[in-house]
Amino acid sequence: MNYEAFNEFCQSLTATSHVVQWGGSHVWKVGGKVFAIGGWEKAGNPAFTFKTSESDFLFLSDEPGYRPAPYFASRGMKWIQLCDMTLTDDDMLIHFLKKSYRVVSLGLTKKKQKELGVCPKIEIIAKES
């Protein structure tokens, strides 16, 4: 995925906003809260940073091409950076961007969620009989 495709995907999500900051990075927010960043690459390769759940953070921290996000993770925040797109595909990144959007949306007040039209559904997992 390149930054153009990243921006197109993030823009397609409900009630998102985009700013360029932090050294020219593409920063995507929902309700004023960051959920994804495109930038901070090394050697000209795109890098994508996103918020995760505790379990995804632990899993992705050990996966090739991913690492705890510089700055965020060192402060105890559960953010991951995908720093090598050759080791994954666009669908996997999109999966984690959607999850990040959901995690951040759930952190908004119910009033803000309603105001923005962002009502993250809680996943219900049925037990098999």
Backbone torsions as a table, in degrees:
resi	resn	phi	psi	omega
1	MET	NA	141.9	175.1
2	ASN	-107.7	176.7	-176.6
3	TYR	-66.5	-32.6	178.5
4	GLU	-63.3	-46.9	178.8
5	ALA	-66.0	-39.8	176.9
6	PHE	-58.3	-48.8	180.0
7	ASN	-63.7	-40.4	178.1
8	GLU	-61.5	-44.0	180.0
9	PHE	-64.3	-50.4	-178.0
10	CYS	-60.6	-36.4	179.0
11	GLN	-66.2	-27.1	-178.4
12	SER	-73.3	-15.4	179.7
13	LEU	-79.7	148.1	-176.1
14	THR	-61.9	133.6	170.2
15	ALA	59.1	36.7	178.2
16	THR	-94.3	157.0	174.5
17	SER	-133.9	154.9	-174.2
18	HIS	-127.2	134.9	171.4
19	VAL	-137.1	154.1	173.5
20	VAL	-106.8	118.6	-178.8
21	GLN	-155.0	-175.4	178.1
22	TRP	51.5	57.4	176.7
23	GLY	76.9	30.8	177.0
24	GLY	87.1	15.7	179.5
25	SER	-79.3	148.9	175.6
26	HIS	-87.0	110.2	-175.1
27	VAL	-109.4	124.4	-179.0
28	TRP	-111.3	135.5	-176.0
29	LYS	-131.0	154.9	168.4
30	VAL	-129.9	127.1	-177.8
31	GLY	60.5	28.0	179.8
32	GLY	81.8	2.6	-179.0
33	LYS	-110.0	132.9	-178.0
34	VAL	-68.3	134.0	172.6
35	PHE	-123.8	-17.1	-179.3
36	ALA	-156.8	146.0	179.3
37	ILE	-135.4	130.5	173.1
38	GLY	-109.8	111.6	-178.8
39	GLY	152.3	-170.0	-178.0
40	TRP	65.9	35.6	-178.3
41	GLU	-79.4	161.6	173.2
42	LYS	-118.0	145.6	175.8
43	ALA	57.2	30.6	174.9
44	GLY	76.3	1.3	177.8
45	ASN	-88.7	138.4	179.8
46	PRO	-63.9	148.7	176.3
47	ALA	-133.4	144.1	-176.9
48	PHE	-131.4	130.9	-176.0
49	THR	-119.7	136.9	-176.8
50	PHE	-151.9	155.9	178.7
51	LYS	-79.6	146.2	-179.3
52	THR	-133.6	169.1	169.9
53	SER	-76.4	167.5	178.0
54	GLU	-57.8	-46.5	-177.2
55	SER	-67.5	-40.3	177.6
56	ASP	-65.9	-37.3	178.5
57	PHE	-60.4	-47.1	179.8
58	LEU	-63.4	-42.2	179.8
59	PHE	-65.4	-52.2	-174.2
60	LEU	-70.7	-26.5	179.5
61	SER	-57.9	-26.8	-178.6
62	ASP	-103.4	0.1	-178.5
63	GLU	-85.7	140.5	177.2
64	PRO	-59.5	136.1	178.4
65	GLY	91.5	-11.6	179.6
66	TYR	-115.5	156.3	174.6
67	ARG	-157.8	157.1	172.3
68	PRO	-56.9	134.1	-174.0
69	ALA	-65.3	129.6	175.7
70	PRO	-54.8	146.6	-178.9
71	TYR	74.7	-59.7	-176.4
72	PHE	-62.8	-56.0	-175.2
73	ALA	-64.3	-32.8	179.8
74	SER	-67.9	-13.3	177.8
75	ARG	-105.8	15.7	175.9
76	GLY	84.5	4.3	179.3
77	MET	-84.6	147.1	-177.5
78	LYS	-91.7	77.8	178.5
79	TRP	-123.4	139.1	-179.7
80	ILE	-119.2	146.7	173.2
81	GLN	-116.3	127.0	170.6
82	LEU	-88.4	110.2	-173.4
83	CYS	-111.1	0.8	177.4
84	ASP	-144.9	93.5	-178.6
85	MET	-65.7	-16.1	-179.8
86	THR	-71.5	-13.8	-177.9
87	LEU	-100.4	7.0	177.7
88	THR	-150.1	-176.2	177.7
89	ASP	-125.6	170.2	-176.9
90	ASP	-59.8	-38.7	-178.4
91	ASP	-60.9	-38.2	179.0
92	MET	-67.3	-43.0	177.3
93	LEU	-62.5	-44.4	178.7
94	ILE	-59.1	-41.6	177.0
95	HIS	-55.4	-48.8	-178.4
96	PHE	-73.1	-30.3	174.8
97	LEU	-66.0	-41.0	177.1
98	LYS	-62.6	-42.6	179.1
99	LYS	-65.0	-39.6	178.1
100	SER	-62.9	-46.0	177.5
101	TYR	-56.5	-44.0	-179.9
102	ARG	-65.4	-46.4	-180.0
103	VAL	-58.8	-45.8	-179.4
104	VAL	-68.1	-40.6	178.6
105	SER	-61.3	-40.1	178.9
106	LEU	-64.9	-24.1	179.2
107	GLY	-79.9	-11.5	177.7
108	LEU	-76.9	156.3	176.2
109	THR	-65.3	155.9	177.9
110	LYS	-59.0	-38.2	178.6
111	LYS	-61.5	-45.8	-179.5
112	LYS	-66.3	-41.1	177.9
113	GLN	-58.2	-46.2	-179.5
114	LYS	-65.0	-44.2	179.7
115	GLU	-57.7	-40.0	-177.9
116	LEU	-86.1	-12.2	-174.7
117	GLY	76.1	25.9	-179.9
118	VAL	-110.4	102.7	179.8
119	CYS	-122.3	83.7	-178.7
120	PRO	-61.7	127.2	179.3
121	LYS	-83.3	140.8	175.8
122	ILE	-81.3	128.0	-179.7
123	GLU	-74.3	131.5	177.6
124	ILE	-108.7	125.2	-179.8
125	ILE	-106.8	116.6	-179.1
126	ALA	-81.4	139.2	175.4
127	LYS	-76.0	140.9	176.0
128	GLU	-80.4	138.4	-179.8
129	SER	-79.7	NA	NA
